């Protein structure tokens, strides 16, 4: 499934993650995080798992992490992707 438009979910507050998604031909995940060395692979794996579950084949995804837990990352990813799939809703 391809995204229709760009969308965002999340905040820049501690223990949250700001997820920005945009339509793209390929699937890319860019991560900014203070804990990328320790948890970067896990954060990206969670984001990739959500895209696969939702059958997203093309998206440019940017995650700005501020210590979000796994369930928060999943929720923000799903929200941003659902917003990007709908016409006229942000």
PDB file of N, CA, C and O in Angstrom:
ATOM      1  N   UNK A   1       0.838  -1.152   0.000  1.00  0.00           N
ATOM      2  CA  UNK A   1       0.000   0.000   0.000  1.00  0.00           C
ATOM      3  C   UNK A   1       0.901   1.239   0.000  1.00  0.00           C
ATOM      4  O   UNK A   1       1.930   1.267   0.675  1.00  0.00           O
ATOM      5  N   UNK A   2       0.504   2.256  -0.761  1.00  0.00           N
ATOM      6  CA  UNK A   2       1.271   3.497  -0.848  1.00  0.00           C
ATOM      7  C   UNK A   2       0.590   4.598  -0.054  1.00  0.00           C
ATOM      8  O   UNK A   2      -0.637   4.656   0.024  1.00  0.00           O
ATOM      9  N   UNK A   3       1.390   5.459   0.530  1.00  0.00           N
ATOM     10  CA  UNK A   3       0.854   6.586   1.271  1.00  0.00           C
ATOM     11  C   UNK A   3       0.322   7.642   0.314  1.00  0.00           C
ATOM     12  O   UNK A   3       0.839   7.797  -0.793  1.00  0.00           O
ATOM     13  N   UNK A   4      -0.704   8.364   0.735  1.00  0.00           N
ATOM     14  CA  UNK A   4      -1.334   9.395  -0.080  1.00  0.00           C
ATOM     15  C   UNK A   4      -0.693  10.755   0.173  1.00  0.00           C
ATOM     16  O   UNK A   4      -0.568  11.571  -0.740  1.00  0.00           O
ATOM     17  N   UNK A   5      -0.287  10.993   1.423  1.00  0.00           N
ATOM     18  CA  UNK A   5       0.253  12.303   1.791  1.00  0.00           C
ATOM     19  C   UNK A   5       1.183  12.159   2.991  1.00  0.00           C
ATOM     20  O   UNK A   5       1.293  11.081   3.575  1.00  0.00           O
ATOM     21  N   UNK A   6       1.848  13.250   3.352  1.00  0.00           N
ATOM     22  CA  UNK A   6       2.696  13.268   4.540  1.00  0.00           C
ATOM     23  C   UNK A   6       1.822  13.399   5.784  1.00  0.00           C
ATOM     24  O   UNK A   6       0.740  13.984   5.738  1.00  0.00           O
ATOM     25  N   UNK A   7       2.303  12.851   6.885  1.00  0.00           N
ATOM     26  CA  UNK A   7       1.566  12.933   8.153  1.00  0.00           C
ATOM     27  C   UNK A   7       2.536  12.787   9.314  1.00  0.00           C
ATOM     28  O   UNK A   7       3.663  12.317   9.159  1.00  0.00           O
ATOM     29  N   UNK A   8       2.060  13.208  10.489  1.00  0.00           N
ATOM     30  CA  UNK A   8       2.870  13.139  11.703  1.00  0.00           C
ATOM     31  C   UNK A   8       2.047  12.604  12.865  1.00  0.00           C
ATOM     32  O   UNK A   8       0.817  12.659  12.860  1.00  0.00           O
ATOM     33  N   UNK A   9       2.761  12.084  13.863  1.00  0.00           N
ATOM     34  CA  UNK A   9       2.134  11.676  15.122  1.00  0.00           C
ATOM     35  C   UNK A   9       3.201  11.734  16.202  1.00  0.00           C
ATOM     36  O   UNK A   9       4.375  11.472  15.942  1.00  0.00           O
ATOM     37  N   UNK A  10       2.791  12.075  17.405  1.00  0.00           N
ATOM     38  CA  UNK A  10       3.713  12.114  18.523  1.00  0.00           C
ATOM     39  C   UNK A  10       4.083  13.527  18.916  1.00  0.00           C
ATOM     40  O   UNK A  10       3.604  14.503  18.339  1.00  0.00           O
ATOM     41  N   UNK A  11       4.961  13.613  19.929  1.00  0.00           N
ATOM     42  CA  UNK A  11       5.423  14.902  20.430  1.00  0.00           C
ATOM     43  C   UNK A  11       6.930  14.838  20.652  1.00  0.00           C
ATOM     44  O   UNK A  11       7.561  13.794  20.490  1.00  0.00           O
ATOM     45  N   UNK A  12       7.482  15.983  21.026  1.00  0.00           N
ATOM     46  CA  UNK A  12       8.908  16.053  21.333  1.00  0.00           C
ATOM     47  C   UNK A  12       9.145  15.967  22.847  1.00  0.00           C
ATOM     48  O   UNK A  12      10.231  16.293  23.326  1.00  0.00           O
ATOM     49  N   UNK A  13       8.144  15.536  23.583  1.00  0.00           N
ATOM     50  CA  UNK A  13       8.228  15.421  25.038  1.00  0.00           C
ATOM     51  C   UNK A  13       9.044  14.181  25.430  1.00  0.00           C
ATOM     52  O   UNK A  13       9.180  13.246  24.641  1.00  0.00           O
ATOM     53  N   UNK A  14       9.586  14.183  26.656  1.00  0.00           N
ATOM     54  CA  UNK A  14      10.287  12.985  27.133  1.00  0.00           C
ATOM     55  C   UNK A  14       9.366  11.760  27.104  1.00  0.00           C
ATOM     56  O   UNK A  14       8.159  11.879  27.316  1.00  0.00           O
ATOM     57  N   UNK A  15       9.930  10.615  26.846  1.00  0.00           N
ATOM     58  CA  UNK A  15       9.227   9.329  26.775  1.00  0.00           C
ATOM     59  C   UNK A  15       8.259   9.237  25.605  1.00  0.00           C
ATOM     60  O   UNK A  15       7.323   8.439  25.641  1.00  0.00           O
ATOM     61  N   UNK A  16       8.470  10.045  24.565  1.00  0.00           N
ATOM     62  CA  UNK A  16       7.625  10.002  23.373  1.00  0.00           C
ATOM     63  C   UNK A  16       8.523   9.967  22.140  1.00  0.00           C
ATOM     64  O   UNK A  16       9.746  10.065  22.236  1.00  0.00           O
ATOM     65  N   UNK A  17       7.896   9.826  21.000  1.00  0.00           N
ATOM     66  CA  UNK A  17       8.609   9.821  19.724  1.00  0.00           C
ATOM     67  C   UNK A  17       7.772  10.595  18.708  1.00  0.00           C
ATOM     68  O   UNK A  17       6.553  10.433  18.646  1.00  0.00           O
ATOM     69  N   UNK A  18       8.430  11.430  17.916  1.00  0.00           N
ATOM     70  CA  UNK A  18       7.762  12.154  16.837  1.00  0.00           C
ATOM     71  C   UNK A  18       8.001  11.350  15.560  1.00  0.00           C
ATOM     72  O   UNK A  18       9.140  11.145  15.141  1.00  0.00           O
ATOM     73  N   UNK A  19       6.910  10.902  14.955  1.00  0.00           N
ATOM     74  CA  UNK A  19       6.992  10.112  13.732  1.00  0.00           C
ATOM     75  C   UNK A  19       6.471  10.957  12.576  1.00  0.00           C
ATOM     76  O   UNK A  19       5.358  11.479  12.630  1.00  0.00           O
ATOM     77  N   UNK A  20       7.284  11.088  11.531  1.00  0.00           N
ATOM     78  CA  UNK A  20       6.886  11.782  10.315  1.00  0.00           C
ATOM     79  C   UNK A  20       6.988  10.781   9.170  1.00  0.00           C
ATOM     80  O   UNK A  20       8.012  10.118   9.009  1.00  0.00           O
ATOM     81  N   UNK A  21       5.928  10.674   8.377  1.00  0.00           N
ATOM     82  CA  UNK A  21       5.939   9.765   7.226  1.00  0.00           C
ATOM     83  C   UNK A  21       5.571  10.553   5.975  1.00  0.00           C
ATOM     84  O   UNK A  21       4.753  11.472   6.022  1.00  0.00           O
ATOM     85  N   UNK A  22       6.180  10.184   4.868  1.00  0.00           N
ATOM     86  CA  UNK A  22       5.911  10.807   3.578  1.00  0.00           C
ATOM     87  C   UNK A  22       5.867   9.724   2.510  1.00  0.00           C
ATOM     88  O   UNK A  22       6.521   8.689   2.643  1.00  0.00           O
ATOM     89  N   UNK A  23       5.093   9.962   1.447  1.00  0.00           N
ATOM     90  CA  UNK A  23       5.083   9.001   0.342  1.00  0.00           C
ATOM     91  C   UNK A  23       6.482   8.878  -0.272  1.00  0.00           C
ATOM     92  O   UNK A  23       7.201   9.871  -0.386  1.00  0.00           O
ATOM     93  N   UNK A  24       6.858   7.681  -0.658  1.00  0.00           N
ATOM     94  CA  UNK A  24       8.146   7.420  -1.296  1.00  0.00           C
ATOM     95  C   UNK A  24       8.048   6.127  -2.092  1.00  0.00           C
ATOM     96  O   UNK A  24       7.144   5.322  -1.872  1.00  0.00           O
ATOM     97  N   UNK A  25       8.972   5.933  -3.009  1.00  0.00           N
ATOM     98  CA  UNK A  25       8.988   4.706  -3.801  1.00  0.00           C
ATOM     99  C   UNK A  25       9.466   3.510  -2.982  1.00  0.00           C
ATOM    100  O   UNK A  25       8.952   2.402  -3.133  1.00  0.00           O
ATOM    101  N   UNK A  26      10.443   3.738  -2.121  1.00  0.00           N
ATOM    102  CA  UNK A  26      11.003   2.681  -1.289  1.00  0.00           C
ATOM    103  C   UNK A  26      10.680   2.946   0.171  1.00  0.00           C
ATOM    104  O   UNK A  26      10.187   4.017   0.524  1.00  0.00           O
ATOM    105  N   UNK A  27      10.957   1.980   1.001  1.00  0.00           N
ATOM    106  CA  UNK A  27      10.749   2.120   2.437  1.00  0.00           C
ATOM    107  C   UNK A  27      12.084   2.486   3.092  1.00  0.00           C
ATOM    108  O   UNK A  27      13.040   1.712   3.040  1.00  0.00           O
ATOM    109  N   UNK A  28      12.143   3.676   3.712  1.00  0.00           N
ATOM    110  CA  UNK A  28      13.348   4.100   4.418  1.00  0.00           C
ATOM    111  C   UNK A  28      12.965   4.540   5.825  1.00  0.00           C
ATOM    112  O   UNK A  28      11.891   5.099   6.049  1.00  0.00           O
ATOM    113  N   UNK A  29      13.864   4.278   6.764  1.00  0.00           N
ATOM    114  CA  UNK A  29      13.643   4.665   8.153  1.00  0.00           C
ATOM    115  C   UNK A  29      14.863   5.433   8.636  1.00  0.00           C
ATOM    116  O   UNK A  29      15.976   4.906   8.655  1.00  0.00           O
ATOM    117  N   UNK A  30      14.644   6.686   9.027  1.00  0.00           N
ATOM    118  CA  UNK A  30      15.693   7.548   9.565  1.00  0.00           C
ATOM    119  C   UNK A  30      15.411   7.748  11.047  1.00  0.00           C
ATOM    120  O   UNK A  30      14.297   8.106  11.429  1.00  0.00           O
ATOM    121  N   UNK A  31      16.414   7.518  11.876  1.00  0.00           N
ATOM    122  CA  UNK A  31      16.224   7.587  13.329  1.00  0.00           C
ATOM    123  C   UNK A  31      17.165   8.606  13.952  1.00  0.00           C
ATOM    124  O   UNK A  31      18.373   8.580  13.714  1.00  0.00           O
ATOM    125  N   UNK A  32      16.596   9.507  14.756  1.00  0.00           N
ATOM    126  CA  UNK A  32      17.370  10.405  15.618  1.00  0.00           C
ATOM    127  C   UNK A  32      17.024  10.024  17.050  1.00  0.00           C
ATOM    128  O   UNK A  32      15.859  10.055  17.444  1.00  0.00           O
ATOM    129  N   UNK A  33      18.046   9.665  17.830  1.00  0.00           N
ATOM    130  CA  UNK A  33      17.801   9.257  19.207  1.00  0.00           C
ATOM    131  C   UNK A  33      19.087   9.335  20.011  1.00  0.00           C
ATOM    132  O   UNK A  33      20.167   9.018  19.513  1.00  0.00           O
ATOM    133  N   UNK A  34      18.958   9.759  21.258  1.00  0.00           N
ATOM    134  CA  UNK A  34      20.116   9.765  22.157  1.00  0.00           C
ATOM    135  C   UNK A  34      20.533   8.357  22.544  1.00  0.00           C
ATOM    136  O   UNK A  34      21.661   8.137  22.983  1.00  0.00           O
ATOM    137  N   UNK A  35      19.634   7.415  22.384  1.00  0.00           N
ATOM    138  CA  UNK A  35      19.920   6.026  22.753  1.00  0.00           C
ATOM    139  C   UNK A  35      20.042   5.122  21.523  1.00  0.00           C
ATOM    140  O   UNK A  35      19.836   3.912  21.611  1.00  0.00           O
ATOM    141  N   UNK A  36      20.379   5.718  20.381  1.00  0.00           N
ATOM    142  CA  UNK A  36      20.456   4.949  19.130  1.00  0.00           C
ATOM    143  C   UNK A  36      21.508   3.832  19.205  1.00  0.00           C
ATOM    144  O   UNK A  36      21.311   2.757  18.638  1.00  0.00           O
ATOM    145  N   UNK A  37      22.607   4.083  19.892  1.00  0.00           N
ATOM    146  CA  UNK A  37      23.647   3.054  19.985  1.00  0.00           C
ATOM    147  C   UNK A  37      23.146   1.815  20.709  1.00  0.00           C
ATOM    148  O   UNK A  37      23.464   0.692  20.320  1.00  0.00           O
ATOM    149  N   UNK A  38      22.355   2.021  21.773  1.00  0.00           N
ATOM    150  CA  UNK A  38      21.870   0.889  22.556  1.00  0.00           C
ATOM    151  C   UNK A  38      20.596   0.286  21.958  1.00  0.00           C
ATOM    152  O   UNK A  38      20.457  -0.937  21.913  1.00  0.00           O
ATOM    153  N   UNK A  39      19.667   1.128  21.501  1.00  0.00           N
ATOM    154  CA  UNK A  39      18.339   0.647  21.124  1.00  0.00           C
ATOM    155  C   UNK A  39      17.923   0.963  19.691  1.00  0.00           C
ATOM    156  O   UNK A  39      16.790   0.680  19.302  1.00  0.00           O
ATOM    157  N   UNK A  40      18.825   1.544  18.902  1.00  0.00           N
ATOM    158  CA  UNK A  40      18.486   1.943  17.536  1.00  0.00           C
ATOM    159  C   UNK A  40      17.970   0.801  16.675  1.00  0.00           C
ATOM    160  O   UNK A  40      16.984   0.965  15.956  1.00  0.00           O
ATOM    161  N   UNK A  41      18.618  -0.343  16.738  1.00  0.00           N
ATOM    162  CA  UNK A  41      18.189  -1.493  15.939  1.00  0.00           C
ATOM    163  C   UNK A  41      16.795  -1.957  16.349  1.00  0.00           C
ATOM    164  O   UNK A  41      15.983  -2.319  15.498  1.00  0.00           O
ATOM    165  N   UNK A  42      16.520  -1.948  17.648  1.00  0.00           N
ATOM    166  CA  UNK A  42      15.204  -2.360  18.141  1.00  0.00           C
ATOM    167  C   UNK A  42      14.115  -1.365  17.739  1.00  0.00           C
ATOM    168  O   UNK A  42      13.014  -1.768  17.365  1.00  0.00           O
ATOM    169  N   UNK A  43      14.417  -0.076  17.814  1.00  0.00           N
ATOM    170  CA  UNK A  43      13.448   0.951  17.426  1.00  0.00           C
ATOM    171  C   UNK A  43      13.113   0.820  15.940  1.00  0.00           C
ATOM    172  O   UNK A  43      11.944   0.868  15.555  1.00  0.00           O
ATOM    173  N   UNK A  44      14.138   0.657  15.115  1.00  0.00           N
ATOM    174  CA  UNK A  44      13.906   0.505  13.670  1.00  0.00           C
ATOM    175  C   UNK A  44      13.147  -0.786  13.369  1.00  0.00           C
ATOM    176  O   UNK A  44      12.289  -0.805  12.486  1.00  0.00           O
ATOM    177  N   UNK A  45      13.453  -1.856  14.088  1.00  0.00           N
ATOM    178  CA  UNK A  45      12.753  -3.128  13.877  1.00  0.00           C
ATOM    179  C   UNK A  45      11.272  -2.991  14.214  1.00  0.00           C
ATOM    180  O   UNK A  45      10.423  -3.538  13.510  1.00  0.00           O
ATOM    181  N   UNK A  46      10.957  -2.268  15.280  1.00  0.00           N
ATOM    182  CA  UNK A  46       9.567  -2.032  15.654  1.00  0.00           C
ATOM    183  C   UNK A  46       8.852  -1.245  14.568  1.00  0.00           C
ATOM    184  O   UNK A  46       7.732  -1.588  14.189  1.00  0.00           O
ATOM    185  N   UNK A  47       9.488  -0.192  14.064  1.00  0.00           N
ATOM    186  CA  UNK A  47       8.893   0.617  12.993  1.00  0.00           C
ATOM    187  C   UNK A  47       8.672  -0.229  11.736  1.00  0.00           C
ATOM    188  O   UNK A  47       7.628  -0.127  11.093  1.00  0.00           O
ATOM    189  N   UNK A  48       9.646  -1.052  11.393  1.00  0.00           N
ATOM    190  CA  UNK A  48       9.526  -1.911  10.216  1.00  0.00           C
ATOM    191  C   UNK A  48       8.413  -2.939  10.392  1.00  0.00           C
ATOM    192  O   UNK A  48       7.685  -3.232   9.444  1.00  0.00           O
ATOM    193  N   UNK A  49       8.279  -3.482  11.581  1.00  0.00           N
ATOM    194  CA  UNK A  49       7.225  -4.451  11.872  1.00  0.00           C
ATOM    195  C   UNK A  49       5.837  -3.837  11.666  1.00  0.00           C
ATOM    196  O   UNK A  49       4.944  -4.481  11.117  1.00  0.00           O
ATOM    197  N   UNK A  50       5.663  -2.591  12.109  1.00  0.00           N
ATOM    198  CA  UNK A  50       4.380  -1.911  11.943  1.00  0.00           C
ATOM    199  C   UNK A  50       4.085  -1.678  10.458  1.00  0.00           C
ATOM    200  O   UNK A  50       2.950  -1.865  10.020  1.00  0.00           O
ATOM    201  N   UNK A  51       5.081  -1.276   9.688  1.00  0.00           N
ATOM    202  CA  UNK A  51       4.854  -1.045   8.255  1.00  0.00           C
ATOM    203  C   UNK A  51       4.486  -2.350   7.549  1.00  0.00           C
ATOM    204  O   UNK A  51       3.621  -2.364   6.674  1.00  0.00           O
ATOM    205  N   UNK A  52       5.141  -3.435   7.929  1.00  0.00           N
ATOM    206  CA  UNK A  52       4.816  -4.728   7.322  1.00  0.00           C
ATOM    207  C   UNK A  52       3.402  -5.167   7.690  1.00  0.00           C
ATOM    208  O   UNK A  52       2.658  -5.659   6.842  1.00  0.00           O
ATOM    209  N   UNK A  53       3.039  -4.988   8.951  1.00  0.00           N
ATOM    210  CA  UNK A  53       1.700  -5.357   9.427  1.00  0.00           C
ATOM    211  C   UNK A  53       0.620  -4.588   8.660  1.00  0.00           C
ATOM    212  O   UNK A  53      -0.451  -5.123   8.372  1.00  0.00           O
ATOM    213  N   UNK A  54       0.917  -3.325   8.334  1.00  0.00           N
ATOM    214  CA  UNK A  54      -0.043  -2.482   7.624  1.00  0.00           C
ATOM    215  C   UNK A  54       0.119  -2.559   6.104  1.00  0.00           C
ATOM    216  O   UNK A  54      -0.574  -1.850   5.374  1.00  0.00           O
ATOM    217  N   UNK A  55       1.019  -3.406   5.626  1.00  0.00           N
ATOM    218  CA  UNK A  55       1.272  -3.625   4.202  1.00  0.00           C
ATOM    219  C   UNK A  55       1.706  -2.353   3.477  1.00  0.00           C
ATOM    220  O   UNK A  55       1.299  -2.108   2.341  1.00  0.00           O
ATOM    221  N   UNK A  56       2.538  -1.543   4.141  1.00  0.00           N
ATOM    222  CA  UNK A  56       3.074  -0.333   3.531  1.00  0.00           C
ATOM    223  C   UNK A  56       4.316  -0.712   2.745  1.00  0.00           C
ATOM    224  O   UNK A  56       5.245  -1.303   3.296  1.00  0.00           O
ATOM    225  N   UNK A  57       4.340  -0.376   1.463  1.00  0.00           N
ATOM    226  CA  UNK A  57       5.467  -0.751   0.617  1.00  0.00           C
ATOM    227  C   UNK A  57       6.389   0.410   0.292  1.00  0.00           C
ATOM    228  O   UNK A  57       7.542   0.196  -0.081  1.00  0.00           O
ATOM    229  N   UNK A  58       5.903   1.631   0.429  1.00  0.00           N
ATOM    230  CA  UNK A  58       6.728   2.791   0.134  1.00  0.00           C
ATOM    231  C   UNK A  58       6.455   3.917   1.105  1.00  0.00           C
ATOM    232  O   UNK A  58       5.329   4.403   1.206  1.00  0.00           O
ATOM    233  N   UNK A  59       7.497   4.334   1.828  1.00  0.00           N
ATOM    234  CA  UNK A  59       7.345   5.441   2.767  1.00  0.00           C
ATOM    235  C   UNK A  59       8.723   5.899   3.227  1.00  0.00           C
ATOM    236  O   UNK A  59       9.628   5.089   3.430  1.00  0.00           O
ATOM    237  N   UNK A  60       8.864   7.198   3.386  1.00  0.00           N
ATOM    238  CA  UNK A  60      10.050   7.766   4.021  1.00  0.00           C
ATOM    239  C   UNK A  60       9.635   8.077   5.450  1.00  0.00           C
ATOM    240  O   UNK A  60       8.791   8.941   5.685  1.00  0.00           O
ATOM    241  N   UNK A  61      10.229   7.373   6.397  1.00  0.00           N
ATOM    242  CA  UNK A  61       9.833   7.483   7.796  1.00  0.00           C
ATOM    243  C   UNK A  61      10.973   8.118   8.583  1.00  0.00           C
ATOM    244  O   UNK A  61      12.127   7.704   8.474  1.00  0.00           O
ATOM    245  N   UNK A  62      10.630   9.132   9.377  1.00  0.00           N
ATOM    246  CA  UNK A  62      11.613   9.754  10.264  1.00  0.00           C
ATOM    247  C   UNK A  62      11.104   9.648  11.692  1.00  0.00           C
ATOM    248  O   UNK A  62       9.983  10.048  12.003  1.00  0.00           O
ATOM    249  N   UNK A  63      11.946   9.105  12.543  1.00  0.00           N
ATOM    250  CA  UNK A  63      11.625   8.955  13.964  1.00  0.00           C
ATOM    251  C   UNK A  63      12.575   9.833  14.771  1.00  0.00           C
ATOM    252  O   UNK A  63      13.794   9.706  14.656  1.00  0.00           O
ATOM    253  N   UNK A  64      12.020  10.717  15.581  1.00  0.00           N
ATOM    254  CA  UNK A  64      12.819  11.511  16.513  1.00  0.00           C
ATOM    255  C   UNK A  64      12.423  11.025  17.898  1.00  0.00           C
ATOM    256  O   UNK A  64      11.383  11.403  18.437  1.00  0.00           O
ATOM    257  N   UNK A  65      13.270  10.185  18.455  1.00  0.00           N
ATOM    258  CA  UNK A  65      12.963   9.480  19.702  1.00  0.00           C
ATOM    259  C   UNK A  65      13.473  10.241  20.914  1.00  0.00           C
ATOM    260  O   UNK A  65      14.582  10.775  20.912  1.00  0.00           O
ATOM    261  N   UNK A  66      12.643  10.278  21.948  1.00  0.00           N
ATOM    262  CA  UNK A  66      13.019  10.884  23.226  1.00  0.00           C
ATOM    263  C   UNK A  66      12.765   9.886  24.353  1.00  0.00           C
ATOM    264  O   UNK A  66      12.216  10.239  25.397  1.00  0.00           O
ATOM    265  N   UNK A  67      13.170   8.638  24.130  1.00  0.00           N
ATOM    266  CA  UNK A  67      13.053   7.610  25.160  1.00  0.00           C
ATOM    267  C   UNK A  67      11.722   6.887  25.171  1.00  0.00           C
ATOM    268  O   UNK A  67      11.286   6.406  26.217  1.00  0.00           O
ATOM    269  N   UNK A  68      11.066   6.802  24.014  1.00  0.00           N
ATOM    270  CA  UNK A  68       9.766   6.132  23.927  1.00  0.00           C
ATOM    271  C   UNK A  68       9.918   4.622  24.103  1.00  0.00           C
ATOM    272  O   UNK A  68      10.885   4.014  23.645  1.00  0.00           O
ATOM    273  N   UNK A  69       8.947   4.051  24.770  1.00  0.00           N
ATOM    274  CA  UNK A  69       8.896   2.600  24.906  1.00  0.00           C
ATOM    275  C   UNK A  69       8.287   1.989  23.649  1.00  0.00           C
ATOM    276  O   UNK A  69       7.703   2.691  22.824  1.00  0.00           O
ATOM    277  N   UNK A  70       8.429   0.694  23.518  1.00  0.00           N
ATOM    278  CA  UNK A  70       7.997  -0.032  22.324  1.00  0.00           C
ATOM    279  C   UNK A  70       6.526   0.219  21.977  1.00  0.00           C
ATOM    280  O   UNK A  70       6.202   0.467  20.816  1.00  0.00           O
ATOM    281  N   UNK A  71       5.641   0.156  22.964  1.00  0.00           N
ATOM    282  CA  UNK A  71       4.217   0.339  22.680  1.00  0.00           C
ATOM    283  C   UNK A  71       3.912   1.758  22.206  1.00  0.00           C
ATOM    284  O   UNK A  71       2.982   1.960  21.424  1.00  0.00           O
ATOM    285  N   UNK A  72       4.677   2.734  22.667  1.00  0.00           N
ATOM    286  CA  UNK A  72       4.497   4.113  22.214  1.00  0.00           C
ATOM    287  C   UNK A  72       4.943   4.253  20.768  1.00  0.00           C
ATOM    288  O   UNK A  72       4.272   4.911  19.972  1.00  0.00           O
ATOM    289  N   UNK A  73       6.055   3.648  20.426  1.00  0.00           N
ATOM    290  CA  UNK A  73       6.550   3.690  19.044  1.00  0.00           C
ATOM    291  C   UNK A  73       5.526   3.066  18.110  1.00  0.00           C
ATOM    292  O   UNK A  73       5.230   3.624  17.053  1.00  0.00           O
ATOM    293  N   UNK A  74       4.978   1.909  18.490  1.00  0.00           N
ATOM    294  CA  UNK A  74       3.957   1.251  17.670  1.00  0.00           C
ATOM    295  C   UNK A  74       2.731   2.142  17.472  1.00  0.00           C
ATOM    296  O   UNK A  74       2.239   2.291  16.354  1.00  0.00           O
ATOM    297  N   UNK A  75       2.243   2.731  18.561  1.00  0.00           N
ATOM    298  CA  UNK A  75       1.049   3.571  18.482  1.00  0.00           C
ATOM    299  C   UNK A  75       1.279   4.788  17.605  1.00  0.00           C
ATOM    300  O   UNK A  75       0.427   5.131  16.786  1.00  0.00           O
ATOM    301  N   UNK A  76       2.417   5.445  17.766  1.00  0.00           N
ATOM    302  CA  UNK A  76       2.723   6.632  16.950  1.00  0.00           C
ATOM    303  C   UNK A  76       2.899   6.260  15.485  1.00  0.00           C
ATOM    304  O   UNK A  76       2.447   6.989  14.602  1.00  0.00           O
ATOM    305  N   UNK A  77       3.552   5.134  15.219  1.00  0.00           N
ATOM    306  CA  UNK A  77       3.726   4.678  13.834  1.00  0.00           C
ATOM    307  C   UNK A  77       2.379   4.405  13.184  1.00  0.00           C
ATOM    308  O   UNK A  77       2.116   4.883  12.081  1.00  0.00           O
ATOM    309  N   UNK A  78       1.521   3.642  13.857  1.00  0.00           N
ATOM    310  CA  UNK A  78       0.206   3.311  13.299  1.00  0.00           C
ATOM    311  C   UNK A  78      -0.613   4.572  13.033  1.00  0.00           C
ATOM    312  O   UNK A  78      -1.261   4.682  11.992  1.00  0.00           O
ATOM    313  N   UNK A  79      -0.588   5.520  13.966  1.00  0.00           N
ATOM    314  CA  UNK A  79      -1.357   6.748  13.803  1.00  0.00           C
ATOM    315  C   UNK A  79      -0.859   7.551  12.608  1.00  0.00           C
ATOM    316  O   UNK A  79      -1.659   7.995  11.784  1.00  0.00           O
ATOM    317  N   UNK A  80       0.445   7.741  12.508  1.00  0.00           N
ATOM    318  CA  UNK A  80       1.011   8.508  11.399  1.00  0.00           C
ATOM    319  C   UNK A  80       0.705   7.838  10.061  1.00  0.00           C
ATOM    320  O   UNK A  80       0.334   8.514   9.102  1.00  0.00           O
ATOM    321  N   UNK A  81       0.857   6.524   9.991  1.00  0.00           N
ATOM    322  CA  UNK A  81       0.599   5.810   8.739  1.00  0.00           C
ATOM    323  C   UNK A  81      -0.880   5.855   8.361  1.00  0.00           C
ATOM    324  O   UNK A  81      -1.205   6.034   7.187  1.00  0.00           O
ATOM    325  N   UNK A  82      -1.769   5.699   9.317  1.00  0.00           N
ATOM    326  CA  UNK A  82      -3.199   5.782   9.033  1.00  0.00           C
ATOM    327  C   UNK A  82      -3.573   7.168   8.547  1.00  0.00           C
ATOM    328  O   UNK A  82      -4.384   7.305   7.632  1.00  0.00           O
ATOM    329  N   UNK A  83      -2.994   8.196   9.145  1.00  0.00           N
ATOM    330  CA  UNK A  83      -3.254   9.561   8.690  1.00  0.00           C
ATOM    331  C   UNK A  83      -2.755   9.766   7.265  1.00  0.00           C
ATOM    332  O   UNK A  83      -3.400  10.450   6.471  1.00  0.00           O
ATOM    333  N   UNK A  84      -1.618   9.180   6.944  1.00  0.00           N
ATOM    334  CA  UNK A  84      -1.033   9.349   5.617  1.00  0.00           C
ATOM    335  C   UNK A  84      -1.768   8.562   4.536  1.00  0.00           C
ATOM    336  O   UNK A  84      -1.609   8.843   3.348  1.00  0.00           O
ATOM    337  N   UNK A  85      -2.562   7.590   4.936  1.00  0.00           N
ATOM    338  CA  UNK A  85      -3.321   6.791   3.976  1.00  0.00           C
ATOM    339  C   UNK A  85      -4.667   7.421   3.631  1.00  0.00           C
ATOM    340  O   UNK A  85      -5.273   7.055   2.624  1.00  0.00           O
ATOM    341  N   UNK A  86      -5.147   8.363   4.451  1.00  0.00           N
ATOM    342  CA  UNK A  86      -6.467   8.957   4.253  1.00  0.00           C
ATOM    343  C   UNK A  86      -6.373  10.285   3.530  1.00  0.00           C
ATOM    344  O   UNK A  86      -5.485  11.094   3.798  1.00  0.00           O
ATOM    345  N   UNK A  87      -7.287  10.494   2.623  1.00  0.00           N
ATOM    346  CA  UNK A  87      -7.407  11.779   1.920  1.00  0.00           C
ATOM    347  C   UNK A  87      -8.119  12.778   2.820  1.00  0.00           C
ATOM    348  O   UNK A  87      -9.118  12.435   3.453  1.00  0.00           O
ATOM    349  N   UNK A  88      -7.628  13.993   2.887  1.00  0.00           N
ATOM    350  CA  UNK A  88      -8.335  15.065   3.565  1.00  0.00           C
ATOM    351  C   UNK A  88      -8.331  15.027   5.069  1.00  0.00           C
ATOM    352  O   UNK A  88      -9.037  15.821   5.690  1.00  0.00           O
ATOM    353  N   UNK A  89      -7.564  14.137   5.695  1.00  0.00           N
ATOM    354  CA  UNK A  89      -7.506  14.060   7.157  1.00  0.00           C
ATOM    355  C   UNK A  89      -6.058  14.205   7.587  1.00  0.00           C
ATOM    356  O   UNK A  89      -5.178  13.567   7.008  1.00  0.00           O
ATOM    357  N   UNK A  90      -5.793  15.022   8.584  1.00  0.00           N
ATOM    358  CA  UNK A  90      -4.433  15.172   9.110  1.00  0.00           C
ATOM    359  C   UNK A  90      -4.457  14.889  10.530  1.00  0.00           C
ATOM    360  O   UNK A  90      -3.420  14.952  11.190  1.00  0.00           O
TER     361      UNK A  90
END
